[in-house]
């Protein structure tokens, strides 16, 4: 029989391959700018290079790293490229990567306070820090009746908020009505479906010229639903919609929610982070009316996915919606009532030590360092906006409040789609389109950690070139 | 204005601190055996050491690592200690940690095939490998109408299975009935709550002397529900329950599910991994009747949390329950119909590159290496069983099929609770109790990567000593 040490890596080997892996990442991040942003492989191309069956005997780590380069890397779309302007940014940084690494090395579970008190307490603490850092309402702090928790994503945050809302409503599930704007993120519609509410009881409220939810339309809709014998339950507003970065009018919407006793959730997934800077805190005006709120440090705050900061005004309501206590999880700390068990704040039982990376990021950059990137990205986007405005063939769509610029070629959908396809297949930039007013619209989302002015200039130059060439061919 | 390079870590600094972090983990894992397994801090003790507010200016990584040791480590319960016998194991290993590290360094999103084709294709491929490695039914392979996906946890797996079941039932949500045994994991009850089904329509089916679900009781219950005008919708069976590792009779339960057209989900969260070894594949007998199945490589297969392998027989049913397609996610690859977009297989939109660590683990250990640990843990548990049997003051509870031994002191609940408290506060081992037949029962869960015979022997010696001392004091 082979002795065990032939299977586990020895500490010396772990050190050796650990260093190599660190080098691999350092090299990758130094060179990512030169790689095609959007992977250019065809469906099935990666799988075709992988062996049909798993190896019977272990292989060397050297072989594994070789195959990473040979097989996997051509199939990577480089979200960390400074030329990535698609979707929303997904922040990573050196301290965040090392925080993830330590979390992986500790390999603990944070489902209960007792299963690693530091995992729970650091999370509570750092989420309290963020309340101050973003000047969020005090009722989101753990010293109040509310508090914060890390969710894997804004999808889960809006779902658990909806579950608390459903619990609060205490009415037949078939009668519950939820309200979002036509511009809200698809995950909220998905959440409504998951929570078992009727799809036909989801209201897509119309928006104004800036793609922000209309309070009048909302109020009318609620009145009609009440007349029809339905129970308004949940209103989700957005600070920075996915398509166009629209900021819903939180004060007006919040007042309506309060009037009708509707749970008011505010989703600031990407844009919330802008409130690190006092000059952008206007985006959160009215947030004191919110029952729950989330923003994603994993988007624009240099923190690896997954890391959504989610806050509730009344943690009891959330826990009531999510708590089940079996015998095998009972423990002295929980019974003392003195601790938080975060399993009662989320969908799953298990949870990773995610606050570590967030703590590392905040400490490494300091508030000042984090503000620097927000200001830089917004300034770049505003500059880009001027370029679009002054170009004869392009038009601005909406009024970019922060770091996302929506624009389109005046030549119509086909030309715009052709421009995007051509840009993305060039490998030099990656942009994702959307539709606004039923028209194909280009989105320039500026928020990657390493994006510099030169990247934005180069992207704009390329956009203009591609547009000319597409014009010439139509 | 401070130039930007003063905020980001330079590649050289990243290398330097990356090596230090690798060393930190290597040292930790070499010494974890000597640390108190269950953290001994009091509620609030960790937070008290953290500064009230976030730093305005960035701090050195050296300071951060110092505070990790000084503030965080006393609040860690050491899940990677070879003396950790609580809950279920949570596997980590060197290749898995390095896989997580690379995933963090790449910082990609796997929500769509196009957002990184390799993330999707490697996941599909490795989950197909696992079908062969565990000899699971062929209908779980991606080449069939079904397929596999990584979920964050078995909680999410049983929830998405329930959502597919709810969709398939096409009946009023208030009439849908779900069936689990009294021994099923709490996450399934939580899932029923999340999915909006009525708590009073969740049936807890009674179990036999080995804590396995009774098919007769199930059948009677279904018949009664149908008579009452309700719609049976979802049956979740367990291969290795949390409390006692009971194996529900899958063939009989599956036949009943088929007869009544009920979605049949099988949860093999920890124990499923045993099927790596041909001699333990009997646990999955009847699995060809399952509509969905999951097991957690993050428990007993040396892979970092989160990593649940979830399979469905009919992926269309799952996707119908979870798919929403907004404009900003549309892309050429999706529209071609030739690719998998895993966002339609899970709750959230975003997803990490989790198959990387799984691929690293399988390649590093090979099937042979993974089998080695399963066999060792089961042999140790069976040996422990004999020690319990031959001790005059202890009795075995149930018949341990694999690596979890349930037992109790014959002196009653108070003595058993006192034994657990005393063991855990010693810091030398960590065990979590449960209740079986309404009696406090000790659980010896053997499955940590580095647990050796000496650790199990030492734990047993300590249990006997503590029992004697508790006996003497009562």
Interface residues (C-beta under 8 A of the other chain):
Chain A: X2 X4 X7 X8 X9 X11 X13 X14 X15 X17 X18 X19 X21 X22 X23 X24 X25 X26 X28 X29 X30 X38 X39 X41 X43 X44 X45 X46 X47 X50 X53 X54 X55 X56 X57 X58 X59 X61 X63 X64 X68 X71 X72 X73 X74 X75 X76 X77 X78 X79 X80 X87 X90 X91 X92 X93 X94 X95 X96 X97 X98 X100 X101 X102 X104 X105 X106 X107 X108 X109 X113 X114 X115 X116 X117 X118 X119 X121 X122 X124 X125 X129 X130 X132 X133 X152 X153 X155 X156 X159 X163 X166 X172 X173 X174 X185 X186 X187 X189 X190 X193 X194 X195 X196 X197 X242 X243 X298 X304 X305 X306 X321 X322 X324 X325 X326 X327 X328 X329 X331 X332 X333 X336 X338 X339 X347 X348 X349 X350 X352 X356 X359 X360 X362 X363 X364 X365 X366 X367 X368 X369 X372 X373 X376 X421 X432 X433 X434 X435 X443 X449 X450
Chain B: X2 X4 X6 X7 X8 X9 X11 X13 X14 X15 X17 X18 X19 X21 X22 X23 X24 X25 X26 X28 X29 X30 X38 X39 X41 X43 X44 X45 X46 X47 X50 X53 X54 X55 X56 X57 X58 X59 X61 X63 X64 X68 X71 X72 X73 X74 X75 X76 X77 X78 X79 X80 X87 X90 X91 X92 X93 X94 X95 X96 X97 X98 X100 X101 X102 X104 X105 X106 X107 X108 X109 X113 X114 X115 X116 X117 X118 X119 X121 X122 X124 X125 X129 X130 X132 X133 X152 X153 X155 X156 X159 X163 X166 X172 X173 X174 X185 X186 X187 X189 X190 X193 X194 X195 X196 X197 X242 X243 X298 X304 X305 X306 X321 X322 X324 X325 X326 X327 X328 X329 X331 X332 X333 X336 X338 X339 X347 X348 X349 X350 X352 X356 X359 X360 X362 X363 X364 X365 X366 X367 X368 X369 X372 X373 X376 X421 X432 X433 X434 X435 X443 X449 X450
